[in-house]
Structure formats: structure tokens, C-alpha cells
Amino acid sequence: MKQTFSLFYLLLLTGLIFAQNTVHLSIVEEGRGILRSRGSECFIVAPYHLIQNAETKTITITGENQKTSTGKFIKSYPGDIAIIRIEKGANQDCTEWKISKSFTTLLKNSYEGFLEIRNDDGSFDHEPMYFKKQTDQGITIQAKDPSFEFAKGMSGSSLFSNINGVKTYLGMLLSVDESNSKLGNVFQADDMDRIINDFFLNNIVSEYGQTLSYNNFTFKIKDILTDGNQIKIILDANTSLSKETLIFYGSQYGDNSTMLFDCENKTSKINLFKMGDKVYHGAYGGWTSTELFSGSSQSIELTFNNVSKIKFPINLQLSFGDSQIIFRNLNSLSNLSENANSIVSNSPLKSIEFDDFKLEIMENTQQDETVILRGKITALENDSHLILSGNNYGDGSTMIYSSRGDKIKVTKIKIADQTIEGNCYVAKKLIKNIPTQIQFYFDNVLTDFDFVNLQLAVGGNGGKPILVRKIPIKK
């Protein structure tokens, strides 16, 4: 009976409360945190007291293999919890995870574990711990090494235990016992999750109140409205100067227009600007302007039509000509249950990283005389323009070939909501960390292949060749 109990809870644990990754934080003082993803974004859960007096400062984040990023504080919660968003730098090993409903039972049967302390060089120490006391206020821990003492800077370190062979997250070190530096106080993972769960719910949380700045202007999201085939976004705009002219660029500037990028990198350009009692068409004249005065807000309404294919969450890009800012991961309240990504998360057949991109081939089929490669491509560290040359560049074209030397140039490429004929080239702006659907079509394939090699012509005018070898074909 005991063995059956263990196996049952092992199944509950798997995929829910393991595989979390920790990071080192450096602000005014050092600390630690644990990574958690929400949709395409990566966040850190950490003690709020680490950044309480430095909320506007940039946070340096170091993870596994010395990966370094920077982040910003975005939200605090009761119980000394802070949420930090990773904004720039290397991609950390962020995962989506939840707490098992059987956490309390599992914890009652656990008496020891280890504290993972991430160091500033990306390495980590595992310090074995006894559980001295478990109460409604949390877990009190003490090191098995009698000489070990908790020190300043360890706050945010993660307590784990190996339960039935599974590395299981139990909580976050918040403080040291005031009377005994050999005792540490841990905030239980289930209590912490109940407090912050709404933020990570469904990986899609409405970001009303999100604020961004450009030069002397500040913009704040006030509301997001959907009505059939239309999306309206309402902003408040302010200036720090006594008087300044705000100029928006409309829909005539390609990927530098004021526009929406959805969770699959499909796009919709601005149709109407409404500023006060004035209405401007997004395409007419290419740009629009309004006067702002210090101490008063200007309400701005942006309307996007023909958005039936746009999926939430969305990213709003405001264009000021040569510069743009992007509000990320926005949602309307009516779309909180929308699926954030229609691409299935099966393991890719092949994957390759080049420049700032990762290409994953998910499926390769041959139908009559057409080979179709389907996959997803992601900009890794920055919002980046992907440029792929088509079939006009001889041996430098995008093509497939077999081990026998058969070469077939691309016929067309589909990426997000765009279809590009093979004699043209792809030029598509990808928002970072959003997997974007991409398909390659090759016609007049007169031979049955078991596998093909894909050559990508990265860049314009034939570009540099990137090779993905031995992609098996499903027939």
C-alpha cells in the first residue's frame, strides 16, 4: 500500500513542481530568485526586501553557465514577494511550473532537503538541510553541517527535496532566525503560489497599467477593448517638459509602423488615431501629432481593424519614426482564456541556431510532387528582422537537396500571416521569444526522399547559407 501511495504522488509531482531553475541577483545587495515563465516571457520570483529601496534600478541576473541578463522590478505581493521581468541579455532557463494539489501531504512526509544557493559566477552550492519545524508560517531549516550559518545575501535561495527521486521545490528562504543564525525561515511554495498564481494564470495576464517611456514622454495602458473584428487600445500620454509635440507614425512604414504583433507574430497596422476630439487615419499623411503639456494627461485611442486572425496576448508597437517602443504581453479581459500559442510543443525533428534566431523543424512531409517543411522560428535575445533569400540566387538560394545531390529550390515561404513567392525574399520583424510559424514549399519533386537537407539563404541577395541536415520525411 505504501508503494502505491508513493507511485501515485510521483505521478502528481512529475511536470508540476520540478525542473525549476535558480538565479543570482545583484542590485544594491545580492540575493537569489527562482525562474518562472508566463507565455513567452521570463520572470523571477524573489524576496521583495532585496529591491525595496531600489525599485527603479536595473537588476543583474546570473544563471546556469554564467548566462547574464538584466531585469526590472514590476510587482510586489504580501509576504515579502517580488516579481522581476527579464528584459535584456541572455535567455535564462525559464520554465512554466505549478504546485501539486497534494503539496501539503508531500511536505508532511519530508524531513530533510537541500538549499540551492546560486553563486555570482553561475555555479551553485547544495547545502543539505534538516527541517526543524513546519508551521502555518513556513518551514524552519538547519544545515546538517554544524558549522554552517545563514548569511546576508542568501535570501531567495530555493529549498528542494528529493521526493521519490524527483527534485521537488518546497519554498524560498526569506530570513534568518533573529536569535540563531543557524536557523533559516522558508516561505512554503504552496502558500507563495496562492499569492502570485493570478499573475501566472494561463500564462496570459492583462497588463493594464503597464508604462513605457520614450524621450520626454510617458505612456500608460488604460484599457484594451475588442469588438468583433476590431481592437481599440486606450493610452494616457504625458510629458516631463512644459510643452512638447508628440508625433506618431502610422501604417506606411513597414515593420516600423504603429502596429500590433500577436502571440504568433501575425501583424495588424494602425487604422485610426484619436487624440482628444481629433481623429486621424493611420495611413493618411503617414504621421499625426498632438501637443502635450506638463502636469496633464492626453488620452489617445488606437484602433486596429480586420483583426480576426490576431490572437491574444498581443504586443503594441508605437512608432516615432526612427524609434519604436513595444508594450508586451497585453490582453483584453474578454480574452484571458485564449490559447497563447497554436504551435504544438512536440519535440522538433531538427533545430539550429543562427545569428539571433532559432529554427525548429517540427514536420516534413512529401505530398505527390511537393515537399513541405513546417516549423517555428524564434528571435532569441532581441526583436530582430529575419531576412531569407528565395530561389533567384543559384546555389546560394533557399533549397533542399538529397544525399544524391538532387537540388530543388523553394517555391514559396509562409511565415506567420505572410506568404512570399519563391522568387522574392522574406523580410519579417520577429518579436523576441515568440515562436513564429514558418513553412517552406518545394514543388516538382520527382523523387521519393527518405530525408532532405535544408539550406537557408540568410540575408538578402543570396545571403549566407545555413544548413539543416538529414530531416526525415513523413509520407
C-alpha positions in Angstrom: 0.0 0.0 0.0 2.9 2.4 0.9 4.5 1.7 -2.5 1.2 2.5 -4.3 1.0 5.8 -2.4 4.5 6.8 -3.5 3.9 6.0 -7.1 0.6 7.9 -7.1 2.3 11.1 -5.8 5.2 10.6 -8.0 2.8 10.9 -11.0 1.3 14.1 -9.5 4.7 15.6 -9.0 6.1 15.0 -12.4 6.0 18.1 -14.6 4.4 20.2 -11.8 7.0 21.1 -9.2 10.4 20.1 -10.5 12.7 21.5 -13.2 12.7 24.9 -11.7 15.9 26.9 -12.2 17.5 29.4 -9.9 19.5 32.6 -10.5 21.8 35.0 -8.6 20.6 38.7 -8.3 22.7 41.8 -7.9 21.0 45.1 -7.1 22.1 47.2 -4.2 22.8 44.0 -2.4 22.9 40.4 -3.6 20.2 37.8 -3.4 18.7 34.9 -5.2 15.5 34.0 -7.0 13.7 31.3 -9.0 12.7 31.5 -12.7 9.1 31.1 -13.9 7.7 31.7 -17.4 4.4 33.2 -18.4 3.7 32.7 -22.1 6.8 33.9 -24.0 8.2 36.0 -21.1 10.5 35.0 -18.3 10.1 36.2 -14.7 11.9 35.8 -11.4 10.2 35.3 -8.0 12.4 36.8 -5.3 12.2 38.4 -1.9 10.9 42.0 -2.1 13.2 43.2 0.6 16.1 42.8 -1.8 14.8 45.6 -4.0 12.6 47.5 -1.7 14.7 50.6 -1.8 15.9 50.1 -5.4 12.7 49.5 -7.4 13.7 51.6 -10.4 17.3 50.2 -10.7 18.4 47.7 -13.2 18.9 44.2 -11.8 21.8 42.0 -12.9 20.8 38.3 -13.2 23.2 35.4 -13.5 22.1 31.9 -14.2 23.4 28.5 -15.2 26.5 28.5 -17.4 27.2 32.2 -16.5 24.2 33.4 -18.5 23.8 37.1 -17.7 20.6 39.2 -18.2 19.1 42.3 -16.8 15.7 42.9 -15.4 13.3 45.3 -13.8 11.0 45.0 -10.8 7.4 45.1 -11.8 5.2 44.0 -8.9 5.2 43.2 -5.2 2.9 40.9 -3.1 2.2 40.4 0.6 4.6 38.1 2.4 7.8 39.8 1.0 7.5 38.6 -2.6 8.6 40.5 -5.7 8.2 39.7 -9.4 11.0 40.7 -11.8 10.8 40.7 -15.5 13.9 39.7 -17.6 14.2 42.4 -20.3 17.7 42.1 -21.9 20.7 39.8 -22.3 20.9 36.1 -22.4 17.9 33.8 -22.3 17.7 32.1 -18.9 16.4 28.6 -18.5 12.9 29.6 -17.7 10.2 27.0 -17.3 6.4 27.0 -16.7 5.6 25.2 -13.5 2.8 24.7 -10.9 2.4 23.4 -7.4 0.9 20.0 -6.9 -2.5 20.0 -5.1 -1.0 17.3 -2.9 1.9 19.5 -1.8 0.8 19.6 1.9 0.7 15.8 2.2 4.1 15.5 0.4 5.6 18.1 2.8 4.4 16.3 5.9 6.3 13.2 4.8 9.5 15.1 4.2 12.1 15.7 6.9 15.2 16.9 5.0 16.3 18.5 1.8 18.9 20.9 0.4 19.2 24.6 -0.1 20.3 25.6 -3.6 22.5 28.7 -3.4 23.3 30.2 -6.8 26.6 32.0 -7.0 27.5 35.2 -8.9 29.5 33.1 -11.4 26.6 31.0 -12.3 27.7 27.9 -10.3 25.7 26.7 -7.3 26.1 25.1 -3.9 23.8 22.5 -2.4 23.7 22.7 1.3 21.9 19.7 3.0 19.2 20.7 5.5 17.1 19.3 8.2 13.5 20.5 8.7 13.5 21.6 12.3 9.9 22.8 12.3 6.9 23.1 10.0 4.1 25.5 10.9 1.4 27.6 9.1 4.1 30.3 8.9 6.5 28.1 6.9 9.5 25.8 7.3 12.4 26.3 9.7 15.6 24.7 8.4 19.0 24.0 9.8 22.1 22.7 8.0 23.4 19.2 8.6 26.8 20.8 8.8 27.0 22.1 12.3 29.4 24.9 11.3 27.1 26.3 8.6 25.4 29.7 9.3 23.0 31.6 7.2 24.4 34.9 5.8 23.2 38.1 4.3 22.8 37.6 0.5 21.3 34.1 0.8 17.7 35.4 0.7 15.8 34.0 -2.2 17.7 30.7 -2.3 15.5 27.7 -3.1 14.7 24.8 -0.8 14.4 21.5 -2.6 13.9 17.9 -1.5 14.3 14.6 -3.4 10.8 13.0 -3.1 10.6 9.6 -4.7 13.6 10.5 -6.9 12.1 13.8 -8.1 13.8 17.2 -7.3 10.9 19.0 -5.7 10.6 22.7 -5.0 9.5 23.4 -1.4 10.0 27.1 -0.9 12.1 30.2 -0.8 14.5 31.3 2.0 13.2 34.7 3.3 15.0 35.4 6.5 17.3 34.2 9.3 16.1 33.5 12.8 16.8 36.6 14.9 18.2 34.7 17.8 20.1 31.9 15.9 21.9 32.4 12.7 21.9 28.7 12.1 18.2 28.6 11.6 16.6 29.9 8.3 12.9 30.7 7.6 11.4 29.4 4.3 8.2 30.6 2.7 6.4 27.4 1.6 5.9 27.0 -2.2 2.2 26.4 -1.9 1.5 29.5 0.1 3.7 31.6 -2.2 1.9 30.2 -5.2 -1.6 31.0 -3.8 -0.5 34.6 -3.5 1.1 35.0 -7.0 -0.9 32.5 -9.0 -3.1 35.0 -10.7 -0.1 36.7 -12.2 0.9 33.4 -14.0 -2.7 32.2 -14.6 -3.0 30.6 -18.1 0.3 32.3 -19.0 -1.9 35.3 -20.1 -2.5 38.1 -17.7 -3.9 41.5 -18.6 -1.2 44.2 -18.2 -3.3 47.2 -17.6 -1.2 50.0 -16.1 1.9 48.9 -18.0 4.0 52.0 -18.5 6.8 52.8 -21.0 8.8 55.9 -21.7 10.3 57.5 -24.9 12.5 60.6 -24.7 10.4 63.0 -22.5 7.1 61.1 -23.0 5.5 58.5 -20.8 2.7 56.2 -22.0 0.4 54.1 -19.8 -2.1 51.4 -20.9 -5.6 52.3 -19.7 -7.8 49.8 -21.5 -8.0 47.2 -24.3 -11.3 46.7 -26.0 -12.3 44.1 -28.5 -15.4 44.2 -30.7 -15.7 41.5 -33.4 -13.1 42.4 -36.0 -11.7 45.4 -34.2 -9.3 46.1 -31.3 -9.1 49.5 -29.5 -6.3 50.4 -27.1 -6.5 53.4 -24.9 -3.4 55.1 -23.6 -2.6 58.0 -21.4 0.4 60.2 -22.6 2.4 62.6 -20.5 5.4 64.8 -21.0 8.1 65.9 -18.5 8.5 69.2 -20.4 6.3 72.3 -20.1 5.2 71.8 -23.7 6.1 69.3 -26.4 4.8 68.0 -29.7 4.2 64.2 -29.8 4.4 62.7 -33.3 3.2 59.2 -34.1 4.0 57.4 -37.3 1.2 55.5 -38.9 0.9 52.4 -41.2 3.1 53.3 -44.1 6.5 52.4 -42.6 6.6 48.7 -43.0 7.7 46.9 -39.8 8.5 50.3 -38.2 4.8 51.4 -38.3 2.5 51.7 -35.3 1.1 48.2 -35.2 0.2 45.0 -33.4 2.2 41.8 -33.2 0.2 38.9 -31.8 1.5 35.8 -30.0 2.3 34.1 -33.4 3.9 37.3 -34.8 0.9 38.0 -37.1 0.5 41.7 -37.5 -2.1 44.4 -37.9 -1.2 48.1 -38.7 -3.0 51.1 -37.2 -6.2 52.3 -38.8 -7.2 55.3 -36.6 -5.6 57.6 -34.1 -8.0 59.5 -31.8 -6.4 62.2 -29.7 -8.9 64.2 -27.7 -11.6 65.3 -30.2 -9.3 64.8 -33.2 -9.3 61.7 -35.4 -6.5 60.8 -37.8 -6.4 57.9 -40.3 -3.3 55.7 -39.8 -2.3 55.8 -43.5 -3.1 59.4 -44.4 -0.1 61.6 -44.5 1.9 58.8 -42.7 2.0 60.5 -39.3 0.0 62.5 -36.8 0.8 64.9 -33.9 -0.6 66.5 -30.8 0.6 69.0 -28.2 1.2 67.8 -24.7 1.7 69.9 -21.6 3.4 69.1 -18.3 1.0 68.1 -15.5 -1.8 67.0 -17.8 -2.6 63.7 -19.5 -3.7 63.3 -23.1 -5.9 60.3 -23.8 -5.0 58.5 -27.0 -7.2 55.9 -28.7 -5.7 53.5 -31.2 -8.0 51.5 -33.5 -7.0 48.3 -35.4 -9.5 46.9 -37.9 -9.6 43.5 -39.6 -8.0 41.7 -36.7 -10.0 38.4 -36.9 -6.7 36.4 -37.1 -5.0 38.2 -34.3 -4.6 36.1 -31.1 -4.0 37.3 -27.6 -1.7 38.2 -25.9 -0.6 41.0 -28.2 2.4 43.3 -28.4 1.7 47.0 -29.2 4.4 48.9 -31.1 4.3 52.7 -31.0 6.3 54.3 -33.8 8.0 57.7 -33.7 9.8 57.3 -37.0 13.3 56.1 -36.4 12.5 54.8 -33.0 9.8 52.4 -31.6 8.7 51.2 -28.2 6.8 47.9 -27.6 4.2 47.1 -24.9 4.5 43.4 -24.5 2.0 40.6 -23.5 -1.1 42.7 -23.5 -4.6 41.2 -23.1 -8.2 42.2 -23.0 -10.3 40.8 -20.2 -12.5 39.0 -22.6 -9.6 37.0 -23.9 -8.0 35.7 -20.8 -8.7 32.1 -21.8 -7.3 32.5 -25.3 -4.6 29.9 -26.2 -1.3 31.8 -26.4 0.3 29.6 -29.0 -1.2 27.3 -31.6 2.0 25.6 -32.4 2.1 22.2 -30.8 5.0 21.7 -28.4 6.2 18.3 -29.7 9.9 17.7 -29.9 11.4 19.1 -33.2 12.8 16.8 -35.8 15.8 19.2 -36.2 16.8 22.5 -34.8 19.5 25.0 -35.4 20.5 28.4 -34.0 22.0 31.2 -36.2 22.5 34.9 -35.7 19.8 35.8 -33.2 17.3 33.1 -34.3 16.4 29.5 -33.5 14.7 27.4 -36.2 12.9 24.2 -35.2 11.6 21.9 -37.9 8.5 20.2 -36.5 7.2 18.3 -39.5 8.4 17.3 -43.0 6.0 15.8 -45.5 6.0 14.8 -49.1 2.6 15.0 -50.9 2.8 13.9 -54.6 5.5 16.2 -56.0 5.6 18.7 -53.2 7.8 18.6 -50.1 6.5 20.8 -47.2 8.7 21.6 -44.2 6.8 23.1 -41.2 8.3 24.6 -38.1 8.7 27.6 -35.9 11.4 30.3 -35.8 12.1 32.4 -32.7 14.1 35.6 -32.2 16.1 34.8 -29.0 17.6 37.9 -27.4 16.2 40.9 -29.3 13.3 42.0 -31.6 15.0 41.1 -34.9 14.4 41.3 -38.6 14.6 37.9 -40.4 15.7 38.1 -44.0 15.7 35.0 -46.2 16.5 34.9 -49.9 14.4 32.9 -52.3 15.2 30.9 -55.4 16.9 33.5 -57.6 20.4 33.1 -56.3 21.7 29.9 -57.9 23.5 27.6 -55.4 23.0 30.4 -52.8 19.2 30.0 -52.9 17.0 28.6 -50.2 16.7 24.9 -51.3 16.6 21.3 -50.3 18.8 18.6 -51.6 19.3 14.9 -51.1 22.3 12.7 -50.4 22.4 12.0 -54.2 22.8 15.7 -55.0 19.2 16.4 -56.2 18.5 20.2 -55.7 15.1 21.7 -55.5 14.7 25.5 -54.9 12.0 26.9 -52.7 8.6 27.6 -54.4 7.1 29.7 -51.6 7.6 30.5 -47.9 4.8 31.2 -45.4 5.7 33.0 -42.1 3.0 34.0 -39.6 0.3 35.7 -41.8 2.5 36.3 -44.8 3.0 34.2 -48.0 6.1 35.0 -50.1 6.7 33.6 -53.5 10.0 31.8 -54.0 11.4 34.4 -56.4 11.1 37.1 -53.7 12.7 37.3 -50.3 11.3 37.2 -46.7 11.7 40.3 -44.6 9.8 39.9 -41.3 10.2 41.5 -37.9 10.1 38.9 -35.1 9.3 39.9 -31.6 11.7 38.2 -29.2 10.7 34.9 -27.5 7.6 34.4 -29.7 7.7 31.2 -31.7 6.5 32.1 -35.2 5.1 29.5 -37.6 7.1 29.1 -40.8 6.6 26.8 -43.8 8.8 26.0 -46.8 7.2 24.6 -50.0 9.2 22.8 -52.7 7.4 21.8 -55.9 8.3 19.5 -58.8 10.0 16.9 -56.5 10.1 13.9 -58.8 11.9 11.6 -56.5 10.8 10.0 -53.2 13.2 11.0 -50.5 13.6 9.4 -47.1 15.2 12.6 -45.8 16.4 16.0 -47.1 18.9 18.6 -46.2 17.6 22.2 -46.0 19.7 25.1 -47.0 18.6 28.6 -45.8 19.9 31.6 -47.6 20.1 34.0 -44.7 20.1 37.7 -45.7 19.4 39.4 -49.0 21.0 38.8 -52.4 21.7 35.1 -51.7 22.9 35.7 -48.1 25.0 33.2 -46.2 24.0 29.5 -46.4 22.8 27.8 -43.2 22.4 24.0 -43.4 20.0 21.8 -41.5 21.0 18.2 -42.2 19.0 14.9 -42.6 15.4 16.0 -41.9 13.3 12.8 -42.2 10.2 12.9 -44.4 6.8 11.6 -43.4 4.9 10.2 -46.4 
